[in-house]
Amino acid sequence: MASPTKSKCPTCKTEVSAPPENRFFPFCTQRCRTIDLGRWLNEEYRLVNDTAEDEEDGSAGQGDA
Ligand SMILES: [Zn+2]
């Protein structure tokens, strides 16, 4: 059969084990899962807003007056 599920965390590329050992699969930790989700939501937000084109650099200093 297929080899045991060895996967890599989409966020930090760390090797993760499969559930139930790893309840955050396919992420390694809750943190990475949250980060990925945040990214995802961000992209949706971007589609809706369509204002920022290239924020990939992330050097924005908003909230600093
Ligand atoms: Zn990770």
N, CA, C, O and the ligand as a Tripos MOL2 file, in Angstrom:
@<TRIPOS>MOLECULE
protein
  261   259    66     0     0
PROTEIN
NO_CHARGES

@<TRIPOS>ATOM
      1 N           0.8360   -1.2070    0.0000 N.3       1 MET1
      2 CA          0.0000    0.0000    0.0000 C.3       1 MET1
      3 C           0.8720    1.2580    0.0000 C.2       1 MET1
      4 O           2.1000    1.1790   -0.0120 O.2       1 MET1
      5 N           0.2410    2.3670    0.0140 N.am      2 ALA2
      6 CA          0.9780    3.6280    0.0280 C.3       2 ALA2
      7 C           1.8110    3.7470    1.2940 C.2       2 ALA2
      8 O           1.4690    3.2340    2.3590 O.2       2 ALA2
      9 N           2.8880    4.4300    1.1270 N.am      3 SER3
     10 CA          3.7690    4.6050    2.2750 C.3       3 SER3
     11 C           3.0740    5.4620    3.3280 C.2       3 SER3
     12 O           2.1790    6.2490    3.0230 O.2       3 SER3
     13 N           3.5000    5.2920    4.5490 N.am      4 PRO4
     14 CA          2.9220    6.0720    5.6440 C.3       4 PRO4
     15 C           2.9810    7.5640    5.3520 C.2       4 PRO4
     16 O           3.9470    8.0760    4.7850 O.2       4 PRO4
     17 N           1.9480    8.2170    5.7450 N.am      5 THR5
     18 CA          1.8150    9.6220    5.3980 C.3       5 THR5
     19 C           2.9280   10.4670    5.9710 C.2       5 THR5
     20 O           2.9580   10.8060    7.1540 O.2       5 THR5
     21 N           3.8340   10.7880    5.0820 N.am      6 LYS6
     22 CA          4.8650   11.7510    5.4740 C.3       6 LYS6
     23 C           4.6290   12.9980    4.6630 C.2       6 LYS6
     24 O           4.6210   12.9730    3.4330 O.2       6 LYS6
     25 N           4.4420   14.0550    5.3530 N.am      7 SER7
     26 CA          4.1320   15.2850    4.6500 C.3       7 SER7
     27 C           4.9550   16.4270    5.2170 C.2       7 SER7
     28 O           5.6060   16.3050    6.2550 O.2       7 SER7
     29 N           4.9040   17.5230    4.5110 N.am      8 LYS8
     30 CA          5.6420   18.6890    4.9770 C.3       8 LYS8
     31 C           4.6680   19.8140    5.2820 C.2       8 LYS8
     32 O           3.7000   20.0520    4.5610 O.2       8 LYS8
     33 N           4.9550   20.4700    6.3410 N.am      9 CYS9
     34 CA          4.1300   21.5930    6.7440 C.3       9 CYS9
     35 C           4.1680   22.6660    5.6550 C.2       9 CYS9
     36 O           5.2430   23.1460    5.2950 O.2       9 CYS9
     37 N           3.0030   23.0410    5.1320 N.am     10 PRO10
     38 CA          2.9400   24.0400    4.0620 C.3      10 PRO10
     39 C           3.5020   25.3860    4.4960 C.2      10 PRO10
     40 O           3.8810   26.2070    3.6610 O.2      10 PRO10
     41 N           3.5530   25.6030    5.7670 N.am     11 THR11
     42 CA          4.0030   26.9000    6.2530 C.3      11 THR11
     43 C           5.5070   26.9550    6.4340 C.2      11 THR11
     44 O           6.1550   27.8700    5.9270 O.2      11 THR11
     45 N           6.0690   25.9990    7.1410 N.am     12 CYS12
     46 CA          7.4920   26.0910    7.4560 C.3      12 CYS12
     47 C           8.2890   24.9460    6.8530 C.2      12 CYS12
     48 O           9.4980   24.8510    7.0670 O.2      12 CYS12
     49 N           7.6280   24.0800    6.1060 N.am     13 LYS13
     50 CA          8.2940   22.9950    5.3860 C.3      13 LYS13
     51 C           8.9610   21.9690    6.3060 C.2      13 LYS13
     52 O           9.8510   21.2250    5.8960 O.2      13 LYS13
     53 N           8.5200   21.9530    7.5190 N.am     14 THR14
     54 CA          9.0270   20.9430    8.4260 C.3      14 THR14
     55 C           8.2960   19.6290    8.1890 C.2      14 THR14
     56 O           7.1100   19.6270    7.8580 O.2      14 THR14
     57 N           8.9780   18.5430    8.3520 N.am     15 GLU15
     58 CA          8.3120   17.2600    8.1720 C.3      15 GLU15
     59 C           7.3340   17.0200    9.3110 C.2      15 GLU15
     60 O           7.6640   17.1580   10.4890 O.2      15 GLU15
     61 N           6.1330   16.6610    8.9220 N.am     16 VAL16
     62 CA          5.1060   16.4390    9.9290 C.3      16 VAL16
     63 C           4.6160   15.0110    9.8670 C.2      16 VAL16
     64 O           4.6630   14.3690    8.8170 O.2      16 VAL16
     65 N           4.1550   14.5280   10.9770 N.am     17 SER17
     66 CA          3.5950   13.1870   11.0050 C.3      17 SER17
     67 C           2.0850   13.2490   10.8390 C.2      17 SER17
     68 O           1.4590   14.2930   11.0210 O.2      17 SER17
     69 N           1.5330   12.1260   10.4970 N.am     18 ALA18
     70 CA          0.1010   12.0890   10.2170 C.3      18 ALA18
     71 C          -0.7060   11.9900   11.5040 C.2      18 ALA18
     72 O          -0.1850   11.6140   12.5530 O.2      18 ALA18
     73 N          -1.9700   12.3280   11.4070 N.am     19 PRO19
     74 CA         -2.8570   12.1430   12.5410 C.3      19 PRO19
     75 C          -3.0470   10.6660   12.8130 C.2      19 PRO19
     76 O          -2.8450    9.8720   11.8940 O.2      19 PRO19
     77 N          -3.4190   10.2420   14.0010 N.am     20 PRO20
     78 CA         -3.8060   11.1250   15.1060 C.3      20 PRO20
     79 C          -2.5980   11.6460   15.9000 C.2      20 PRO20
     80 O          -2.7410   12.4230   16.8440 O.2      20 PRO20
     81 N          -1.4350   11.2050   15.4970 N.am     21 GLU21
     82 CA         -0.2370   11.6470   16.2010 C.3      21 GLU21
     83 C          -0.1150   13.1630   16.1410 C.2      21 GLU21
     84 O           0.2450   13.8350   17.1070 O.2      21 GLU21
     85 N          -0.4360   13.6620   14.9540 N.am     22 ASN22
     86 CA         -0.3370   15.0980   14.7540 C.3      22 ASN22
     87 C          -1.7210   15.6630   14.4620 C.2      22 ASN22
     88 O          -2.2380   15.5240   13.3540 O.2      22 ASN22
     89 N          -2.2970   16.2840   15.4390 N.am     23 ARG23
     90 CA         -3.6770   16.7590   15.2620 C.3      23 ARG23
     91 C          -3.7450   18.0290   14.4450 C.2      23 ARG23
     92 O          -4.8340   18.5110   14.1340 O.2      23 ARG23
     93 N          -2.5940   18.5780   14.0920 N.am     24 PHE24
     94 CA         -2.5960   19.8050   13.2950 C.3      24 PHE24
     95 C          -2.3130   19.5210   11.8330 C.2      24 PHE24
     96 O          -2.2190   20.4370   11.0170 O.2      24 PHE24
     97 N          -2.1770   18.2350   11.5070 N.am     25 PHE25
     98 CA         -1.9250   17.8370   10.1330 C.3      25 PHE25
     99 C          -2.8160   18.5930    9.1590 C.2      25 PHE25
    100 O          -3.9980   18.7710    9.4530 O.2      25 PHE25
    101 N          -2.3180   19.0440    8.0230 N.am     26 PRO26
    102 CA         -0.9600   18.8360    7.5190 C.3      26 PRO26
    103 C           0.0610   19.8450    8.0380 C.2      26 PRO26
    104 O           1.1680   19.9400    7.5070 O.2      26 PRO26
    105 N          -0.3020   20.5810    9.0510 N.am     27 PHE27
    106 CA          0.6490   21.5280    9.6160 C.3      27 PHE27
    107 C           1.3500   20.8980   10.8010 C.2      27 PHE27
    108 O           0.9170   19.8690   11.3200 O.2      27 PHE27
    109 N           2.4280   21.5160   11.2220 N.am     28 CYS28
    110 CA          3.1950   20.9300   12.3120 C.3      28 CYS28
    111 C           2.6740   21.4090   13.6550 C.2      28 CYS28
    112 O           2.7240   20.6850   14.6500 O.2      28 CYS28
    113 N           2.1860   22.6100   13.6710 N.am     29 THR29
    114 CA          1.6880   23.1560   14.9290 C.3      29 THR29
    115 C           0.4610   24.0100   14.6960 C.2      29 THR29
    116 O           0.1170   24.3510   13.5650 O.2      29 THR29
    117 N          -0.1720   24.3360   15.7700 N.am     30 GLN30
    118 CA         -1.3400   25.2160   15.6740 C.3      30 GLN30
    119 C          -0.9280   26.5500   15.0750 C.2      30 GLN30
    120 O          -1.6840   27.1980   14.3510 O.2      30 GLN30
    121 N           0.2750   26.9270   15.3980 N.am     31 ARG31
    122 CA          0.7670   28.2170   14.9370 C.3      31 ARG31
    123 C           0.8580   28.2630   13.4120 C.2      31 ARG31
    124 O           0.4020   29.2150   12.7780 O.2      31 ARG31
    125 N           1.4460   27.2350   12.8460 N.am     32 CYS32
    126 CA          1.5970   27.1930   11.3980 C.3      32 CYS32
    127 C           0.2380   27.1260   10.7300 C.2      32 CYS32
    128 O           0.0280   27.6830    9.6520 O.2      32 CYS32
    129 N          -0.6590   26.4530   11.3710 N.am     33 ARG33
    130 CA         -1.9960   26.3370   10.8050 C.3      33 ARG33
    131 C          -2.6510   27.7100   10.7730 C.2      33 ARG33
    132 O          -3.2940   28.0860    9.7930 O.2      33 ARG33
    133 N          -2.4790   28.4320   11.8370 N.am     34 THR34
    134 CA         -3.0640   29.7720   11.9170 C.3      34 THR34
    135 C          -2.4310   30.6870   10.8870 C.2      34 THR34
    136 O          -3.1150   31.4830   10.2450 O.2      34 THR34
    137 N          -1.1390   30.5710   10.7360 N.am     35 ILE35
    138 CA         -0.4320   31.4130    9.7760 C.3      35 ILE35
    139 C          -0.9640   31.1700    8.3750 C.2      35 ILE35
    140 O          -1.2210   32.1070    7.6190 O.2      35 ILE35
    141 N          -1.1230   29.9050    8.0440 N.am     36 ASP36
    142 CA         -1.5960   29.5710    6.7100 C.3      36 ASP36
    143 C          -3.0120   30.0830    6.5040 C.2      36 ASP36
    144 O          -3.3490   30.6120    5.4440 O.2      36 ASP36
    145 N          -3.8160   29.9220    7.5090 N.am     37 LEU37
    146 CA         -5.1970   30.3840    7.4180 C.3      37 LEU37
    147 C          -5.2130   31.8900    7.2320 C.2      37 LEU37
    148 O          -6.0000   32.4170    6.4470 O.2      37 LEU37
    149 N          -4.3560   32.5690    7.9460 N.am     38 GLY38
    150 CA         -4.2790   34.0140    7.8410 C.3      38 GLY38
    151 C          -3.9070   34.4310    6.4320 C.2      38 GLY38
    152 O          -4.4630   35.3800    5.8790 O.2      38 GLY38
    153 N          -2.9690   33.7180    5.8690 N.am     39 ARG39
    154 CA         -2.5310   34.0070    4.5130 C.3      39 ARG39
    155 C          -3.7080   33.8770    3.5550 C.2      39 ARG39
    156 O          -3.9510   34.7130    2.6850 O.2      39 ARG39
    157 N          -4.3960   32.8170    3.7620 N.am     40 TRP40
    158 CA         -5.5410   32.4830    2.9250 C.3      40 TRP40
    159 C          -6.5670   33.5940    2.9850 C.2      40 TRP40
    160 O          -7.0260   34.0890    1.9560 O.2      40 TRP40
    161 N          -6.9180   33.9760    4.1810 N.am     41 LEU41
    162 CA         -7.9140   35.0200    4.3630 C.3      41 LEU41
    163 C          -7.4140   36.3180    3.7570 C.2      41 LEU41
    164 O          -8.1850   37.0890    3.1860 O.2      41 LEU41
    165 N          -6.1440   36.5450    3.8830 N.am     42 ASN42
    166 CA         -5.5450   37.7540    3.3490 C.3      42 ASN42
    167 C          -5.7570   37.8360    1.8480 C.2      42 ASN42
    168 O          -6.0770   38.8950    1.3080 O.2      42 ASN42
    169 N          -5.5760   36.7140    1.1900 N.am     43 GLU43
    170 CA         -5.7180   36.7000   -0.2470 C.3      43 GLU43
    171 C          -7.1560   36.9800   -0.6470 C.2      43 GLU43
    172 O          -7.4150   37.6930   -1.6160 O.2      43 GLU43
    173 N          -8.0640   36.4250    0.0890 N.am     44 GLU44
    174 CA         -9.4690   36.6690   -0.2000 C.3      44 GLU44
    175 C          -9.7770   38.1360   -0.0130 C.2      44 GLU44
    176 O         -10.4700   38.7630   -0.8140 O.2      44 GLU44
    177 N          -9.2530   38.6480    1.0420 N.am     45 TYR45
    178 CA         -9.4540   40.0530    1.3660 C.3      45 TYR45
    179 C          -8.9440   40.9210    0.2330 C.2      45 TYR45
    180 O          -9.5400   41.9370   -0.1250 O.2      45 TYR45
    181 N          -7.8180   40.4860   -0.3190 N.am     46 ARG46
    182 CA         -7.1960   41.2320   -1.3880 C.3      46 ARG46
    183 C          -8.0950   41.2320   -2.6310 C.2      46 ARG46
    184 O          -8.2550   42.2500   -3.3050 O.2      46 ARG46
    185 N          -8.6610   40.0870   -2.9050 N.am     47 LEU47
    186 CA         -9.5210   39.9650   -4.0780 C.3      47 LEU47
    187 C         -10.7190   40.8840   -3.9540 C.2      47 LEU47
    188 O         -11.1600   41.5050   -4.9210 O.2      47 LEU47
    189 N         -11.2270   40.9500   -2.7500 N.am     48 VAL48
    190 CA        -12.4110   41.7740   -2.5200 C.3      48 VAL48
    191 C         -12.0590   43.2500   -2.5930 C.2      48 VAL48
    192 O         -12.7940   44.0570   -3.1610 O.2      48 VAL48
    193 N         -10.9350   43.5790   -2.0140 N.am     49 ASN49
    194 CA        -10.5580   44.9810   -1.9560 C.3      49 ASN49
    195 C          -9.9590   45.4720   -3.2700 C.2      49 ASN49
    196 O         -10.3240   46.5280   -3.7850 O.2      49 ASN49
    197 N          -9.0380   44.6850   -3.7920 N.am     50 ASP50
    198 CA         -8.4070   45.0260   -5.0490 C.3      50 ASP50
    199 C          -7.7380   46.3980   -5.0050 C.2      50 ASP50
    200 O          -7.8210   47.1780   -5.9530 O.2      50 ASP50
    201 N          -7.0860   46.6680   -3.9030 N.am     51 THR51
    202 CA         -6.4170   47.9640   -3.7860 C.3      51 THR51
    203 C          -4.9010   47.7630   -3.8090 C.2      51 THR51
    204 O          -4.1830   48.4110   -4.5700 O.2      51 THR51
    205 N          -4.4440   46.8650   -2.9710 N.am     52 ALA52
    206 CA         -3.0120   46.6140   -2.9160 C.3      52 ALA52
    207 C          -2.6210   45.5810   -3.9610 C.2      52 ALA52
    208 O          -3.2320   44.5180   -4.0670 O.2      52 ALA52
    209 N          -1.6130   45.9050   -4.7110 N.am     53 GLU53
    210 CA         -1.1980   44.9880   -5.7670 C.3      53 GLU53
    211 C          -0.0050   44.1510   -5.3300 C.2      53 GLU53
    212 O           0.0160   42.9320   -5.5030 O.2      53 GLU53
    213 N           0.9690   44.8160   -4.7710 N.am     54 ASP54
    214 CA          2.1990   44.1210   -4.4290 C.3      54 ASP54
    215 C           2.5950   44.3770   -2.9810 C.2      54 ASP54
    216 O           3.4320   45.2280   -2.6790 O.2      54 ASP54
    217 N           1.9710   43.6210   -2.1100 N.am     55 GLU55
    218 CA          2.2810   43.7950   -0.6950 C.3      55 GLU55
    219 C           3.1700   42.6690   -0.1910 C.2      55 GLU55
    220 O           3.3340   42.4590    1.0110 O.2      55 GLU55
    221 N           3.7340   41.9570   -1.1510 N.am     56 GLU56
    222 CA          4.4920   40.7720   -0.7810 C.3      56 GLU56
    223 C           5.7410   41.1180    0.0340 C.2      56 GLU56
    224 O           6.2140   40.3100    0.8330 O.2      56 GLU56
    225 N           6.2540   42.2930   -0.1730 N.am     57 ASP57
    226 CA          7.4700   42.6830    0.5280 C.3      57 ASP57
    227 C           7.2010   42.8960    2.0240 C.2      57 ASP57
    228 O           8.0540   42.6400    2.8740 O.2      57 ASP57
    229 N           6.0230   43.3600    2.3010 N.am     58 GLY58
    230 CA          5.6340   43.4960    3.6920 C.3      58 GLY58
    231 C           6.4740   44.4750    4.4780 C.2      58 GLY58
    232 O           6.9180   44.1640    5.5840 O.2      58 GLY58
    233 N           6.6980   45.6430    3.9310 N.am     59 SER59
    234 CA          7.4750   46.6230    4.6650 C.3      59 SER59
    235 C           6.5820   47.8170    5.0250 C.2      59 SER59
    236 O           7.0480   48.9440    5.1930 O.2      59 SER59
    237 N           5.3070   47.5290    5.1360 N.am     60 ALA60
    238 CA          4.3570   48.5840    5.4440 C.3      60 ALA60
    239 C           4.3680   48.8990    6.9250 C.2      60 ALA60
    240 O           4.3240   47.9930    7.7570 O.2      60 ALA60
    241 N           4.4260   50.1450    7.2490 N.am     61 GLY61
    242 CA          4.4500   50.5310    8.6660 C.3      61 GLY61
    243 C           3.1900   51.2600    9.0460 C.2      61 GLY61
    244 O           3.2050   52.4250    9.4430 O.2      61 GLY61
    245 N           2.1020   50.5430    8.9120 N.am     62 GLN62
    246 CA          0.8360   51.2010    9.2040 C.3      62 GLN62
    247 C           0.5770   51.1960   10.7080 C.2      62 GLN62
    248 O           1.0840   50.3580   11.4520 O.2      62 GLN62
    249 N          -0.2250   52.1550   11.1170 N.am     63 GLY63
    250 CA         -0.5320   52.2350   12.5320 C.3      63 GLY63
    251 C           0.5480   52.9500   13.3150 C.2      63 GLY63
    252 O           0.5740   52.9050   14.5450 O.2      63 GLY63
    253 N           1.4240   53.5960   12.6080 N.am     64 ASP64
    254 CA          2.4920   54.3170   13.2820 C.3      64 ASP64
    255 C           2.4130   55.7890   12.9000 C.2      64 ASP64
    256 O           2.8830   56.1960   11.8370 O.2      64 ASP64
    257 N           1.8340   56.5450   13.7490 N.am     65 ALA65
    258 CA          1.6290   57.9510   13.4180 C.3      65 ALA65
    259 C           2.6300   58.9040   13.9260 C.2      65 ALA65
    260 O           2.5180   60.1050   13.6840 O.2      65 ALA65
    261 ZN          5.0790   24.3400   10.4020 Zn       66 ZN66
@<TRIPOS>BOND
     1     1     2 1
     2     2     3 1
     3     3     4 2
     4     3     5 am
     5     5     6 1
     6     6     7 1
     7     7     8 2
     8     7     9 am
     9     9    10 1
    10    10    11 1
    11    11    12 2
    12    11    13 am
    13    13    14 1
    14    14    15 1
    15    15    16 2
    16    15    17 am
    17    17    18 1
    18    18    19 1
    19    19    20 2
    20    19    21 am
    21    21    22 1
    22    22    23 1
    23    23    24 2
    24    23    25 am
    25    25    26 1
    26    26    27 1
    27    27    28 2
    28    27    29 am
    29    29    30 1
    30    30    31 1
    31    31    32 2
    32    31    33 am
    33    33    34 1
    34    34    35 1
    35    35    36 2
    36    35    37 am
    37    37    38 1
    38    38    39 1
    39    39    40 2
    40    39    41 am
    41    41    42 1
    42    42    43 1
    43    43    44 2
    44    43    45 am
    45    45    46 1
    46    46    47 1
    47    47    48 2
    48    47    49 am
    49    49    50 1
    50    50    51 1
    51    51    52 2
    52    51    53 am
    53    53    54 1
    54    54    55 1
    55    55    56 2
    56    55    57 am
    57    57    58 1
    58    58    59 1
    59    59    60 2
    60    59    61 am
    61    61    62 1
    62    62    63 1
    63    63    64 2
    64    63    65 am
    65    65    66 1
    66    66    67 1
    67    67    68 2
    68    67    69 am
    69    69    70 1
    70    70    71 1
    71    71    72 2
    72    71    73 am
    73    73    74 1
    74    74    75 1
    75    75    76 2
    76    75    77 am
    77    77    78 1
    78    78    79 1
    79    79    80 2
    80    79    81 am
    81    81    82 1
    82    82    83 1
    83    83    84 2
    84    83    85 am
    85    85    86 1
    86    86    87 1
    87    87    88 2
    88    87    89 am
    89    89    90 1
    90    90    91 1
    91    91    92 2
    92    91    93 am
    93    93    94 1
    94    94    95 1
    95    95    96 2
    96    95    97 am
    97    97    98 1
    98    98    99 1
    99    99   100 2
   100    99   101 am
   101   101   102 1
   102   102   103 1
   103   103   104 2
   104   103   105 am
   105   105   106 1
   106   106   107 1
   107   107   108 2
   108   107   109 am
   109   109   110 1
   110   110   111 1
   111   111   112 2
   112   111   113 am
   113   113   114 1
   114   114   115 1
   115   115   116 2
   116   115   117 am
   117   117   118 1
   118   118   119 1
   119   119   120 2
   120   119   121 am
   121   121   122 1
   122   122   123 1
   123   123   124 2
   124   123   125 am
   125   125   126 1
   126   126   127 1
   127   127   128 2
   128   127   129 am
   129   129   130 1
   130   130   131 1
   131   131   132 2
   132   131   133 am
   133   133   134 1
   134   134   135 1
   135   135   136 2
   136   135   137 am
   137   137   138 1
   138   138   139 1
   139   139   140 2
   140   139   141 am
   141   141   142 1
   142   142   143 1
   143   143   144 2
   144   143   145 am
   145   145   146 1
   146   146   147 1
   147   147   148 2
   148   147   149 am
   149   149   150 1
   150   150   151 1
   151   151   152 2
   152   151   153 am
   153   153   154 1
   154   154   155 1
   155   155   156 2
   156   155   157 am
   157   157   158 1
   158   158   159 1
   159   159   160 2
   160   159   161 am
   161   161   162 1
   162   162   163 1
   163   163   164 2
   164   163   165 am
   165   165   166 1
   166   166   167 1
   167   167   168 2
   168   167   169 am
   169   169   170 1
   170   170   171 1
   171   171   172 2
   172   171   173 am
   173   173   174 1
   174   174   175 1
   175   175   176 2
   176   175   177 am
   177   177   178 1
   178   178   179 1
   179   179   180 2
   180   179   181 am
   181   181   182 1
   182   182   183 1
   183   183   184 2
   184   183   185 am
   185   185   186 1
   186   186   187 1
   187   187   188 2
   188   187   189 am
   189   189   190 1
   190   190   191 1
   191   191   192 2
   192   191   193 am
   193   193   194 1
   194   194   195 1
   195   195   196 2
   196   195   197 am
   197   197   198 1
   198   198   199 1
   199   199   200 2
   200   199   201 am
   201   201   202 1
   202   202   203 1
   203   203   204 2
   204   203   205 am
   205   205   206 1
   206   206   207 1
   207   207   208 2
   208   207   209 am
   209   209   210 1
   210   210   211 1
   211   211   212 2
   212   211   213 am
   213   213   214 1
   214   214   215 1
   215   215   216 2
   216   215   217 am
   217   217   218 1
   218   218   219 1
   219   219   220 2
   220   219   221 am
   221   221   222 1
   222   222   223 1
   223   223   224 2
   224   223   225 am
   225   225   226 1
   226   226   227 1
   227   227   228 2
   228   227   229 am
   229   229   230 1
   230   230   231 1
   231   231   232 2
   232   231   233 am
   233   233   234 1
   234   234   235 1
   235   235   236 2
   236   235   237 am
   237   237   238 1
   238   238   239 1
   239   239   240 2
   240   239   241 am
   241   241   242 1
   242   242   243 1
   243   243   244 2
   244   243   245 am
   245   245   246 1
   246   246   247 1
   247   247   248 2
   248   247   249 am
   249   249   250 1
   250   250   251 1
   251   251   252 2
   252   251   253 am
   253   253   254 1
   254   254   255 1
   255   255   256 2
   256   255   257 am
   257   257   258 1
   258   258   259 1
   259   259   260 2
@<TRIPOS>SUBSTRUCTURE
     1 MET1         2 RESIDUE 1 A MET
     2 ALA2         6 RESIDUE 1 A ALA
     3 SER3        10 RESIDUE 1 A SER
     4 PRO4        14 RESIDUE 1 A PRO
     5 THR5        18 RESIDUE 1 A THR
     6 LYS6        22 RESIDUE 1 A LYS
     7 SER7        26 RESIDUE 1 A SER
     8 LYS8        30 RESIDUE 1 A LYS
     9 CYS9        34 RESIDUE 1 A CYS
    10 PRO10       38 RESIDUE 1 A PRO
    11 THR11       42 RESIDUE 1 A THR
    12 CYS12       46 RESIDUE 1 A CYS
    13 LYS13       50 RESIDUE 1 A LYS
    14 THR14       54 RESIDUE 1 A THR
    15 GLU15       58 RESIDUE 1 A GLU
    16 VAL16       62 RESIDUE 1 A VAL
    17 SER17       66 RESIDUE 1 A SER
    18 ALA18       70 RESIDUE 1 A ALA
    19 PRO19       74 RESIDUE 1 A PRO
    20 PRO20       78 RESIDUE 1 A PRO
    21 GLU21       82 RESIDUE 1 A GLU
    22 ASN22       86 RESIDUE 1 A ASN
    23 ARG23       90 RESIDUE 1 A ARG
    24 PHE24       94 RESIDUE 1 A PHE
    25 PHE25       98 RESIDUE 1 A PHE
    26 PRO26      102 RESIDUE 1 A PRO
    27 PHE27      106 RESIDUE 1 A PHE
    28 CYS28      110 RESIDUE 1 A CYS
    29 THR29      114 RESIDUE 1 A THR
    30 GLN30      118 RESIDUE 1 A GLN
    31 ARG31      122 RESIDUE 1 A ARG
    32 CYS32      126 RESIDUE 1 A CYS
    33 ARG33      130 RESIDUE 1 A ARG
    34 THR34      134 RESIDUE 1 A THR
    35 ILE35      138 RESIDUE 1 A ILE
    36 ASP36      142 RESIDUE 1 A ASP
    37 LEU37      146 RESIDUE 1 A LEU
    38 GLY38      150 RESIDUE 1 A GLY
    39 ARG39      154 RESIDUE 1 A ARG
    40 TRP40      158 RESIDUE 1 A TRP
    41 LEU41      162 RESIDUE 1 A LEU
    42 ASN42      166 RESIDUE 1 A ASN
    43 GLU43      170 RESIDUE 1 A GLU
    44 GLU44      174 RESIDUE 1 A GLU
    45 TYR45      178 RESIDUE 1 A TYR
    46 ARG46      182 RESIDUE 1 A ARG
    47 LEU47      186 RESIDUE 1 A LEU
    48 VAL48      190 RESIDUE 1 A VAL
    49 ASN49      194 RESIDUE 1 A ASN
    50 ASP50      198 RESIDUE 1 A ASP
    51 THR51      202 RESIDUE 1 A THR
    52 ALA52      206 RESIDUE 1 A ALA
    53 GLU53      210 RESIDUE 1 A GLU
    54 ASP54      214 RESIDUE 1 A ASP
    55 GLU55      218 RESIDUE 1 A GLU
    56 GLU56      222 RESIDUE 1 A GLU
    57 ASP57      226 RESIDUE 1 A ASP
    58 GLY58      230 RESIDUE 1 A GLY
    59 SER59      234 RESIDUE 1 A SER
    60 ALA60      238 RESIDUE 1 A ALA
    61 GLY61      242 RESIDUE 1 A GLY
    62 GLN62      246 RESIDUE 1 A GLN
    63 GLY63      250 RESIDUE 1 A GLY
    64 ASP64      254 RESIDUE 1 A ASP
    65 ALA65      258 RESIDUE 1 A ALA
    66 ZN66       261 GROUP 0 **** ****
